[in-house]
């Protein structure tokens, strides 16, 4: 690969699979970037543009790969990009600024909290005030833990508990906890 090659992150999953609503192959072709190989799991080749290099991968990792220079541009959901930007910030103190070029107009993520139905709360802040008053440690389970951490941290701050719950630990697989 040379300096005049543009490495583009091509997401595996629903964007690649027309049976799951994917339209990326069509979008690229309509834009003049005909591909081959992508829809069958890669490797992606750009047949009409020699300077593009398709990097088939997990969109969950593209923000990190952009941040460290492995990719020049990537196609991924805002949710996964934000998750990795927050991971680099919270875990490694590294701020990266990525620029969103355009939306594919698909999906949309809503954070939904599920709590025990012991009582009703006016809002999330009321819930965290009550929870923080009776528990020294709050545990949450999430597919995107850094998005959840950011959201919960904001609510705890709004509830006046930000300082009391400023320490956190995101556990993945068998990673050790950073707090007691």
C-alpha positions in Angstrom: 0.0 0.0 0.0 1.3 3.5 -0.8 0.6 7.0 0.5 -1.8 7.6 -2.4 -4.1 4.8 -1.2 -7.2 5.7 0.7 -8.1 3.0 3.3 -11.8 2.8 3.8 -13.4 0.8 6.6 -16.1 -1.4 5.2 -18.5 -2.6 7.9 -19.4 -6.2 8.2 -23.0 -7.0 9.3 -26.3 -5.5 8.5 -24.9 -2.8 6.1 -23.3 -5.5 4.0 -26.2 -7.9 4.0 -29.1 -6.9 1.7 -31.2 -9.5 3.6 -30.8 -7.4 6.8 -31.6 -4.1 5.2 -28.1 -3.3 3.9 -27.9 -1.0 1.0 -24.2 0.0 1.1 -23.3 -1.8 -2.1 -26.1 0.0 -3.9 -25.2 3.3 -2.4 -21.5 3.0 -3.3 -22.4 1.8 -6.9 -24.8 4.7 -7.4 -22.0 7.0 -6.3 -19.6 5.6 -8.9 -17.7 3.3 -6.5 -18.6 -0.2 -7.8 -17.4 -3.0 -5.4 -16.9 -6.7 -5.6 -16.4 -9.1 -2.8 -18.0 -7.0 -0.1 -21.5 -8.5 -0.1 -20.0 -12.0 0.2 -17.9 -11.2 3.2 -14.9 -9.7 1.6 -12.3 -8.8 0.8 -13.8 -5.7 -0.8 -12.4 -4.4 -4.0 -13.2 -1.2 -5.7 -13.3 -2.1 -9.4 -13.5 1.4 -10.8 -11.3 3.4 -8.4 -7.7 2.1 -8.0 -6.7 4.2 -5.1 -9.4 2.9 -2.7 -8.5 0.0 -0.4 -11.4 -1.8 1.2 -10.7 -2.7 4.9 -13.5 -5.1 5.8 -14.0 -5.2 9.5 -16.1 -4.6 12.6 -17.6 -1.2 12.7 -17.3 -1.3 16.5 -13.5 -0.9 16.0 -13.4 1.7 13.3 -13.2 4.7 15.6 -10.1 3.3 17.3 -8.6 2.4 13.9 -9.3 5.9 12.6 -7.8 7.4 15.8 -4.5 5.4 15.4 -4.3 5.9 11.7 -5.0 2.4 10.4 -7.9 3.8 8.4 -8.4 7.0 6.6 -12.2 6.9 6.4 -14.8 4.4 7.6 -18.5 3.6 7.3 -20.0 2.9 10.7 -22.9 3.8 13.0 -22.7 6.9 15.2 -23.3 4.7 18.2 -20.2 2.6 17.7 -18.0 5.5 16.8 -19.1 7.4 19.9 -18.6 4.2 22.0 -14.9 4.0 21.0 -14.3 7.7 21.3 -15.5 7.5 24.9 -13.5 4.3 25.5 -10.3 6.1 24.4 -11.2 9.1 26.6 -12.2 7.2 29.8 -9.7 4.4 29.7 -6.6 6.0 28.1 -7.1 9.8 28.5 -6.8 10.1 24.7 -9.1 12.6 23.0 -9.7 12.0 19.3 -11.8 14.2 17.1 -13.5 12.4 14.2 -15.5 14.2 11.6 -18.9 12.9 10.5 -19.3 13.4 6.8 -22.8 12.2 6.2 -25.5 10.0 7.5 -26.7 6.9 5.8 -30.2 7.6 7.3 -30.4 4.3 9.0 -31.2 3.2 12.5 -30.9 5.3 15.6 -30.0 4.3 19.1 -32.0 5.1 22.2 -30.6 4.3 25.6 -33.2 2.5 27.7 -32.8 1.8 31.3 -34.6 -1.2 32.9 -35.1 -1.1 36.6 -36.9 -3.2 39.1 -40.6 -2.2 39.3 -40.5 -1.7 43.1 -41.6 1.9 42.7 -42.1 4.5 40.0 -39.7 7.4 39.6 -40.5 10.8 38.0 -37.3 10.6 35.9 -33.8 9.1 35.8 -32.4 11.7 38.1 -35.0 10.8 40.8 -34.1 7.1 40.3 -30.4 7.8 40.7 -30.9 10.0 43.8 -32.8 7.2 45.5 -30.4 4.5 44.3 -27.3 6.5 45.3 -28.7 7.1 48.8 -29.0 3.3 49.5 -26.1 1.8 47.5 -22.4 2.6 47.6 -21.8 0.9 44.2 -24.0 1.1 41.1 -23.7 -1.7 38.6 -25.0 -1.5 35.0 -24.8 -4.0 32.2 -24.7 -2.6 28.6 -23.7 -3.6 25.1 -22.1 -0.2 24.8 -20.7 0.4 28.3 -19.0 3.7 27.6 -22.2 5.3 26.2 -23.9 4.0 29.3 -21.2 5.3 31.6 -21.4 8.7 30.0 -25.2 8.8 30.3 -25.3 7.5 33.9 -22.5 9.9 35.0 -24.5 12.9 33.7 -27.6 11.8 35.6 -25.6 11.2 38.8 -24.1 14.7 38.4 -27.6 16.2 37.9 -28.7 14.3 41.0 -25.9 15.9 43.0 -24.0 12.6 43.3 -21.3 13.0 40.6 -18.5 13.3 43.1 -19.6 10.4 45.2 -19.8 8.1 42.1 -16.8 9.5 40.2 -14.9 6.3 40.1 -15.8 3.6 37.6 -14.7 0.3 36.2 -15.8 -1.2 32.9 -15.3 -4.9 32.9 -14.9 -6.9 29.7 -14.5 -10.6 29.6 -12.0 -11.2 32.5 -10.5 -7.8 33.0 -9.9 -6.9 36.6 -11.9 -4.2 38.3 -10.2 -0.8 38.8 -12.3 -0.1 41.9 -13.2 -2.1 45.0 
